[in-house]
Amino acid sequence: METADFAGWSAGGRALVEFALARPERVRTLTLVEPAAYWILDGLGESDPGVARLNRFLHGLAGQDVSEDDPAAFLAAWERHLAQ
């Protein structure tokens, strides 16, 4: 399949924005529902270090095989973030 229609919600929307920017020739249509827009906070000088850590974790998974331990590690990091 050379092109496709994509839809993403929240972090899925953010991932699709990044994909569309990197590979626009592969995207026929793009539908975003409340995409995560953390870069707006960065631009306003209101970035959240916990969110930045979670984003680095997720970006570290890009192109890698995701193990059964990876979702558990993400949830543990998310719980730590929420507890702060």
Backbone as CSV, one residue per row, in Angstrom:
resi,resn,N_x,N_y,N_z,CA_x,CA_y,CA_z,C_x,C_y,C_z
1,MET,0.847,-1.160,0.000,0.000,0.000,0.000,0.906,1.241,0.000
2,GLU,0.742,2.074,-0.992,1.602,3.248,-1.099,1.099,4.428,-0.293
3,THR,-0.220,4.630,-0.276,-0.804,5.717,0.526,-1.978,5.163,1.307
4,ALA,-2.337,5.873,2.362,-3.443,5.408,3.196,-4.131,6.603,3.838
5,ASP,-5.314,6.338,4.367,-6.057,7.304,5.171,-5.744,6.990,6.626
6,PHE,-5.395,8.017,7.396,-5.002,7.821,8.792,-5.905,8.614,9.712
7,ALA,-6.151,8.067,10.891,-6.885,8.767,11.939,-6.195,8.473,13.259
8,GLY,-6.069,9.501,14.100,-5.433,9.313,15.392,-6.044,10.217,16.438
9,TRP,-6.074,9.715,17.658,-6.650,10.444,18.771,-5.575,10.599,19.841
10,SER,-5.472,11.777,20.411,-4.550,12.080,21.489,-3.109,11.810,21.038
11,ALA,-2.395,10.952,21.751,-1.000,10.670,21.395,-0.904,10.003,20.027
12,GLY,-1.942,9.263,19.635,-1.972,8.689,18.291,-2.013,9.780,17.235
13,GLY,-2.723,10.859,17.538,-2.755,12.005,16.638,-1.397,12.655,16.525
14,ARG,-0.735,12.780,17.651,0.613,13.363,17.642,1.557,12.499,16.819
15,ALA,1.484,11.195,17.012,2.342,10.280,16.248,2.071,10.398,14.753
16,LEU,0.799,10.550,14.390,0.474,10.674,12.976,0.926,12.002,12.395
17,VAL,0.898,13.070,13.180,1.434,14.344,12.708,2.914,14.174,12.383
18,GLU,3.649,13.539,13.278,5.073,13.324,13.046,5.298,12.438,11.816
19,PHE,4.475,11.393,11.681,4.585,10.518,10.511,4.294,11.290,9.231
20,ALA,3.222,12.089,9.240,2.830,12.846,8.052,3.902,13.864,7.671
21,LEU,4.539,14.466,8.654,5.612,15.418,8.356,6.832,14.714,7.759
22,ALA,7.097,13.506,8.256,8.261,12.764,7.777,8.001,12.065,6.439
23,ARG,6.769,11.630,6.209,6.441,10.847,5.003,5.147,11.333,4.352
24,PRO,5.061,12.588,3.961,3.796,13.116,3.419,3.303,12.371,2.179
25,GLU,4.197,11.778,1.438,3.786,11.054,0.234,2.995,9.790,0.548
26,ARG,3.038,9.325,1.801,2.322,8.107,2.213,0.926,8.401,2.748
27,VAL,0.592,9.675,2.968,-0.665,10.061,3.622,-1.646,10.608,2.580
28,ARG,-2.766,9.899,2.405,-3.822,10.386,1.516,-4.700,11.375,2.273
29,THR,-5.182,10.977,3.467,-5.942,11.881,4.335,-5.466,11.687,5.764
30,LEU,-5.657,12.718,6.570,-5.239,12.683,7.968,-6.356,13.282,8.809
31,THR,-6.892,12.482,9.724,-7.941,12.940,10.629,-7.381,12.895,12.044
32,LEU,-7.403,14.035,12.726,-6.873,14.131,14.082,-7.987,14.511,15.043
33,VAL,-8.062,13.781,16.151,-9.033,14.070,17.201,-8.249,14.414,18.457
34,GLU,-8.323,15.668,18.866,-7.621,16.142,20.057,-6.176,15.653,20.099
35,PRO,-5.388,15.960,19.066,-4.004,15.480,19.093,-3.215,16.116,20.224
36,ALA,-2.369,15.321,20.839,-1.489,15.839,21.892,-0.588,16.900,21.262
37,ALA,-0.564,18.069,21.844,0.185,19.194,21.267,1.134,19.763,22.314
38,TYR,2.049,18.937,22.787,2.957,19.358,23.845,3.890,20.470,23.404
39,TRP,4.152,20.554,22.094,5.044,21.595,21.608,4.469,22.990,21.870
40,ILE,3.152,23.096,22.021,2.544,24.390,22.341,2.998,24.837,23.726
41,LEU,2.997,23.916,24.685,3.463,24.250,26.029,4.919,24.671,26.002
42,ASP,5.725,23.957,25.220,7.144,24.323,25.107,7.278,25.747,24.578
43,GLY,6.492,26.075,23.552,6.549,27.405,22.965,6.119,28.498,23.921
44,LEU,5.239,28.158,24.853,4.770,29.122,25.843,5.673,29.173,27.073
45,GLY,6.702,28.328,27.098,7.586,28.275,28.256,6.961,27.566,29.442
46,GLU,5.984,26.714,29.184,5.278,25.998,30.249,5.429,24.487,30.102
47,SER,6.576,24.048,29.597,6.764,22.620,29.380,6.766,21.876,30.709
48,ASP,6.388,20.628,30.651,6.298,19.773,31.829,7.398,18.718,31.738
49,PRO,8.347,18.714,32.677,9.452,17.744,32.607,8.966,16.296,32.602
50,GLY,7.886,16.002,33.317,7.360,14.636,33.339,6.840,14.214,31.983
51,VAL,6.141,15.111,31.314,5.649,14.817,29.973,6.823,14.659,29.017
52,ALA,7.834,15.477,29.164,9.026,15.356,28.314,9.680,13.989,28.497
53,ARG,9.763,13.504,29.740,10.342,12.175,29.992,9.505,11.084,29.318
54,LEU,8.177,11.184,29.432,7.311,10.188,28.804,7.453,10.221,27.289
55,ASN,7.555,11.422,26.719,7.739,11.527,25.270,9.063,10.925,24.834
56,ARG,10.127,11.152,25.609,11.421,10.552,25.269,11.328,9.026,25.313
57,PHE,10.613,8.505,26.316,10.423,7.057,26.426,9.728,6.533,25.179
58,LEU,8.632,7.185,24.788,7.875,6.728,23.620,8.685,6.854,22.343
59,HIS,9.407,7.948,22.186,10.232,8.126,20.992,11.344,7.086,20.949
60,GLY,11.799,6.637,22.106,12.821,5.597,22.159,12.332,4.255,21.628
61,LEU,11.017,4.073,21.592,10.453,2.832,21.067,10.337,2.841,19.542
62,ALA,10.443,4.009,18.944,10.251,4.129,17.495,11.223,3.222,16.751
63,GLY,10.681,2.422,15.862,11.493,1.535,15.040,11.996,0.296,15.755
64,GLN,11.602,0.122,17.011,12.059,-1.019,17.803,10.926,-2.027,17.968
65,ASP,11.293,-3.267,18.228,10.290,-4.245,18.631,9.874,-3.902,20.057
66,VAL,8.576,-3.808,20.280,8.064,-3.480,21.609,7.879,-4.777,22.378
67,SER,8.519,-4.846,23.537,8.426,-6.055,24.359,7.196,-5.969,25.251
68,GLU,6.887,-7.066,25.907,5.782,-7.066,26.863,6.093,-6.170,28.054
69,ASP,7.363,-5.937,28.321,7.756,-5.092,29.446,7.605,-3.602,29.145
70,ASP,7.630,-3.220,27.872,7.575,-1.799,27.524,6.272,-1.122,27.943
71,PRO,5.086,-1.700,27.669,3.859,-1.049,28.152,3.823,-0.939,29.679
72,ALA,4.335,-1.949,30.366,4.369,-1.894,31.827,5.289,-0.777,32.297
73,ALA,6.425,-0.612,31.635,7.351,0.466,31.994,6.711,1.826,31.734
74,PHE,5.969,1.952,30.624,5.293,3.207,30.333,4.244,3.507,31.408
75,LEU,3.444,2.513,31.772,2.411,2.743,32.791,3.027,3.121,34.130
76,ALA,4.136,2.507,34.487,4.815,2.866,35.737,5.305,4.307,35.670
77,ALA,5.872,4.707,34.530,6.333,6.091,34.375,5.154,7.055,34.416
78,TRP,4.032,6.670,33.815,2.831,7.517,33.819,2.301,7.677,35.245
79,GLU,2.270,6.593,35.996,1.810,6.673,37.392,2.714,7.575,38.225
80,ARG,4.026,7.490,38.001,4.945,8.387,38.703,4.677,9.840,38.336
81,HIS,4.410,10.061,37.071,4.115,11.431,36.601,2.848,11.955,37.273
82,LEU,1.808,11.132,37.324,0.548,11.567,37.930,0.689,11.829,39.422
83,ALA,1.577,11.088,40.077,1.752,11.229,41.535,2.499,12.503,41.890
84,GLN,3.173,13.135,40.938,3.967,14.342,41.228,3.094,15.550,41.368
